[in-house]
Amino acid sequence: MDRVKQVTTPLSGGVLEELRAGDRVLLSGEVYTARDAAHRRLVELMEAGRALPVDLRDRVIYYVGPCPAKPGQPIGSCGPTTSGRMDTYTPRLLEAGLKGMIGKGVRKPTVVEAIRRWRAVYFIAVGGAGALLAKRVLSAQVVAFPELGPEAIFRLEVEDFPVIVGIDTRGEDVYASAVAHYRISASRTQG
């Protein structure tokens, strides 16, 4: 059985280069949240030549709009949002130094190429497991765009947050590999 890899943020090139599509990872450290409204604002700030409210270099963005926290908890349920909603903005954020993203679902070919070009990683979190994922969040604080409510940018401190490498720094994509494997298996059973 393959070993689960422990990875701590901020992400460095050496750690990223060792990760392979399909690797199971327990991620610890600081992670920012952002969905499409926050992504749009970040790119608008960049295009206007203005400073970003957070430093993206070597950081991870989790595509999530967390539910409100219950008393005594740092965050409510926090399951991943479909990543394709951020595809329009992702290449620009990768160019600005973003090194990791957490979400669910396939990415457009232009995003896969940008991940490869900028030597980043796309992590997959399990959809439908938001309550369990929330147990891995030690703290949550709004750091930008509070008027967006749950779509504001939060700084999370996570410990052993379970993810899978969906796309690695070489552009290897578990979704594409799974489809290719299925096609080969299906053709063998039909032949």
TORMAR-9065 format. One line per 10 residues: their letters; for each residue x, y, z of N, C-alpha, C. Coordinates in steps of 0.05 Angstrom, whole numbers. Layout:
N
A	X:Y:Z:X:Y:Z:X:Y:Z | ...;
% end
This chain:
191
MDRVKQVTTP	17:-24:0:0:0:0:18:25:0 | 9:46:-15:25:70:-16:24:85:10 | 44:100:15:47:116:40:34:143:36 | 21:153:57:10:180:58:33:199:63 | 34:220:47:55:240:49:46:263:67 | 63:272:85:58:295:101:70:320:87 | 54:340:83:63:364:69:54:388:86 | 73:407:90:67:431:105:70:456:87 | 52:475:91:53:500:76:70:520:91 | 81:540:78:80:545:49:94:523:34;
LSGGVLEELR	86:520:9:97:499:-8:123:507:-21 | 142:489:-20:168:495:-33:171:478:-58 | 188:486:-76:192:471:-101:201:443:-97 | 218:438:-77:228:411:-72:206:392:-64 | 188:401:-47:165:385:-38:146:380:-61 | 141:400:-76:122:398:-99:132:379:-120 | 158:380:-126:169:362:-147:167:333:-139 | 166:327:-113:165:299:-104:137:288:-106 | 117:305:-107:89:296:-108:82:285:-136 | 66:264:-136:57:252:-161:27:250:-161;
AGDRVLLSGE	15:254:-185:-14:251:-187:-23:225:-175 | -43:226:-158:-53:202:-144:-42:199:-116 | -21:213:-108:-10:211:-81:-31:221:-61 | -33:207:-39:-49:216:-16:-32:234:2 | -43:256:10:-28:276:25:-44:285:50 | -30:290:72:-41:303:95:-28:330:96 | -44:351:91:-34:378:89:-37:393:115 | -16:406:124:-17:422:149:-5:449:144 | -14:469:159:-4:496:157:-26:515:149 | -18:537:137:-36:559:129:-47:554:101;
VYTARDAAHR	-73:557:99:-87:555:73:-107:578:71 | -109:590:48:-129:611:44:-154:599:30 | -177:610:35:-201:602:21:-207:623:0 | -219:615:-22:-229:634:-42:-246:619:-62 | -268:631:-70:-285:620:-91:-284:640:-114 | -303:638:-133:-301:654:-157:-303:684:-153 | -320:693:-134:-322:722:-129:-296:733:-119 | -283:720:-101:-257:729:-90:-236:727:-112 | -236:705:-128:-217:703:-150:-219:726:-169 | -244:733:-176:-248:755:-195:-236:781:-183;
RLVELMEAGR	-241:786:-158:-230:810:-145:-200:810:-144 | -188:787:-138:-158:785:-138:-147:792:-165 | -158:781:-186:-148:786:-213:-153:815:-221 | -175:826:-214:-180:854:-219:-160:872:-206 | -152:866:-181:-132:881:-167:-105:879:-182 | -98:855:-190:-73:850:-204:-72:866:-230 | -94:865:-245:-95:879:-271:-94:909:-267 | -103:919:-244:-102:948:-239:-75:956:-227 | -57:936:-223:-31:942:-212:-31:948:-182 | -52:939:-169:-55:944:-140:-45:920:-124;
ALPVDLRDRV	-38:924:-99:-29:903:-81:-52:884:-74 | -45:859:-71:-65:839:-63:-68:840:-32 | -91:833:-22:-95:832:7:-80:809:21 | -72:789:5:-56:767:16:-34:761:-4 | -12:751:7:11:743:-9:7:714:-19 | 5:711:-45:-1:685:-57:24:667:-61 | 47:679:-59:72:664:-65:74:639:-47 | 77:616:-60:81:590:-47:57:582:-29 | 34:594:-34:10:589:-17:-9:570:-31 | -29:562:-15:-50:544:-24:-77:558:-21;
IYYVGPCPAK	-94:556:-41:-121:566:-39:-140:542:-40 | -159:542:-21:-179:521:-19:-205:533:-30 | -216:520:-50:-241:529:-63:-264:521:-45 | -272:539:-27:-293:533:-8:-306:559:2 | -331:556:8:-346:577:21:-357:565:47 | -342:566:69:-349:552:93:-375:561:105 | -389:542:118:-413:548:133:-405:562:159 | -423:577:171:-417:589:196:-409:569:218 | -391:577:235:-382:559:257:-403:557:279 | -405:534:290:-422:531:314:-405:541:338;
PGQPIGSCGP	-418:548:360:-403:558:383:-381:538:391 | -357:549:396:-334:533:404:-319:520:382 | -328:524:357:-314:512:334:-303:534:317 | -280:530:303:-268:551:287:-282:555:260 | -297:534:251:-309:536:224:-332:516:223 | -351:521:205:-372:502:200:-363:483:178 | -382:468:168:-377:449:146:-362:463:124 | -342:450:113:-325:464:93:-316:444:71 | -336:435:55:-330:418:33:-321:433:8 | -307:421:-10:-296:434:-33:-317:442:-53;
TTSGRMDTYT	-312:465:-67:-329:474:-89:-317:464:-115 | -334:461:-135:-325:452:-161:-304:471:-172 | -281:460:-178:-257:477:-186:-260:491:-212 | -275:480:-231:-278:492:-257:-288:521:-256 | -302:528:-235:-312:555:-232:-289:575:-229 | -265:566:-222:-242:584:-218:-223:583:-242 | -229:567:-262:-210:562:-284:-203:588:-299 | -222:606:-302:-216:631:-317:-194:647:-303 | -193:646:-277:-174:662:-261:-148:648:-253 | -149:622:-253:-127:606:-242:-100:612:-256;
PRLLEAGLKG	-97:612:-282:-71:617:-294:-58:643:-284 | -74:663:-281:-63:689:-272:-53:687:-243 | -67:673:-226:-59:670:-198:-34:653:-196 | -32:632:-213:-8:616:-213:16:632:-222 | 12:649:-241:34:667:-250:43:685:-227 | 25:692:-209:31:710:-187:44:694:-163 | 48:668:-167:62:653:-146:47:632:-131 | 20:630:-136:4:610:-122:16:582:-129 | 18:565:-110:31:539:-115:12:515:-110 | -11:519:-98:-29:497:-93:-58:506:-92;
MIGKGVRKPT	-75:489:-101:-104:493:-101:-117:468:-90 | -139:471:-76:-154:448:-66:-183:451:-76 | -193:431:-89:-221:432:-98:-231:404:-105 | -250:404:-123:-260:378:-134:-266:381:-163 | -263:360:-178:-270:360:-206:-247:366:-225 | -252:362:-251:-232:366:-272:-226:395:-276 | -202:400:-288:-193:427:-295:-190:428:-325 | -194:452:-336:-192:456:-365:-163:452:-374 | -158:444:-399:-131:440:-409:-113:464:-404 | -124:489:-407:-108:513:-403:-98:515:-374;
VVEAIRRWRA	-114:505:-355:-106:505:-327:-85:484:-322 | -89:460:-333:-69:438:-330:-42:448:-341 | -42:462:-363:-17:472:-375:-5:493:-357 | -22:511:-345:-11:531:-327:0:519:-302 | -12:498:-292:-2:484:-268:26:472:-275 | 28:460:-298:54:449:-307:75:472:-310 | 67:493:-324:85:515:-330:96:528:-304 | 78:533:-285:86:547:-261:93:528:-238 | 95:502:-244:104:481:-225:88:482:-199 | 62:480:-202:43:480:-180:30:453:-178;
VYFIAVGGAG	11:450:-159:-3:425:-154:-33:431:-149 | -50:414:-160:-78:415:-155:-85:391:-137 | -95:397:-113:-104:376:-95:-134:372:-97 | -143:348:-93:-171:341:-93:-180:335:-64 | -201:347:-56:-214:341:-30:-240:326:-36 | -248:309:-18:-272:293:-22:-297:310:-18 | -313:312:-39:-338:325:-38:-358:310:-20 | -375:325:-6:-394:312:12:-383:306:40 | -358:313:45:-346:307:70:-339:332:86 | -354:354:81:-348:380:93:-347:380:123;
ALLAKRVLSA	-365:365:136:-365:364:166:-340:350:176 | -331:329:162:-306:316:170:-282:333:165 | -281:347:142:-259:364:135:-256:387:155 | -279:397:165:-279:419:185:-264:411:210 | -263:385:217:-249:376:241:-219:379:238 | -209:383:214:-180:387:209:-172:416:209 | -191:434:213:-186:463:213:-183:472:242 | -160:482:249:-154:491:276:-163:520:282 | -162:537:261:-171:564:264:-179:575:236 | -197:595:237:-206:608:213:-211:638:218;
QVVAFPELGP	-200:655:201:-202:684:204:-206:697:177 | -226:715:175:-230:730:150:-207:749:147 | -194:749:124:-171:767:119:-175:786:96 | -196:781:80:-201:799:57:-230:796:47 | -241:818:37:-267:818:25:-290:808:43 | -291:818:68:-311:809:87:-340:812:77 | -344:832:59:-371:837:48:-381:813:31 | -364:795:24:-372:772:8:-383:749:26 | -384:753:52:-395:733:70:-379:707:68 | -392:684:63:-377:659:63:-357:658:39;
EAIFRLEVED	-360:676:20:-341:676:-2:-317:695:3 | -316:707:27:-293:723:34:-268:705:34 | -245:717:35:-220:702:38:-215:698:67 | -214:672:75:-207:665:102:-178:654:103 | -164:658:125:-139:645:129:-145:622:149 | -140:598:140:-145:574:156:-118:563:165 | -118:553:189:-96:537:199:-106:508:199 | -94:491:183:-103:463:181:-82:444:191 | -91:420:200:-73:400:209:-82:373:198 | -64:360:183:-70:334:171:-96:334:155;
FPVIVGIDTR	-99:355:138:-122:358:121:-119:339:97 | -137:319:94:-133:298:74:-141:307:46 | -121:304:28:-125:310:-1:-110:290:-18 | -116:290:-43:-103:273:-63:-91:291:-84 | -67:286:-93:-56:301:-115:-71:295:-141 | -86:315:-151:-101:311:-175:-85:317:-200 | -69:338:-199:-51:345:-221:-24:353:-208 | -3:341:-218:23:346:-206:38:367:-223 | 63:373:-215:78:394:-228:86:388:-257 | 84:363:-265:89:355:-292:64:355:-310;
GEDVYASAVA	42:362:-297:17:362:-312:2:335:-314 | 12:316:-299:-1:290:-298:-27:294:-283 | -49:283:-294:-76:289:-285:-91:262:-279 | -99:259:-253:-112:233:-246:-139:230:-261 | -152:251:-267:-178:249:-281:-173:238:-310 | -153:250:-323:-147:241:-351:-137:212:-350 | -120:205:-330:-110:178:-328:-132:158:-323 | -151:165:-306:-174:147:-300:-191:142:-325 | -196:163:-340:-212:160:-365:-197:142:-385 | -171:146:-388:-155:129:-406:-155:100:-397;
HYRISASRTQ	-152:96:-371:-152:69:-359:-179:55:-364 | -200:70:-360:-227:59:-364:-231:51:-393 | -222:68:-412:-226:62:-440:-211:36:-448 | -186:33:-437:-171:9:-443:-185:-16:-431 | -194:-13:-406:-208:-36:-393:-234:-43:-407 | -249:-22:-416:-274:-27:-429:-269:-41:-456 | -248:-32:-471:-243:-44:-497:-235:-74:-494 | -221:-80:-473:-212:-108:-468:-236:-126:-461 | -255:-115:-446:-279:-132:-439:-298:-135:-462 | -298:-116:-480:-316:-118:-503:-304:-135:-526;
G	-278:-138:-526:-265:-152:-548:-262:-180:-543;
% end
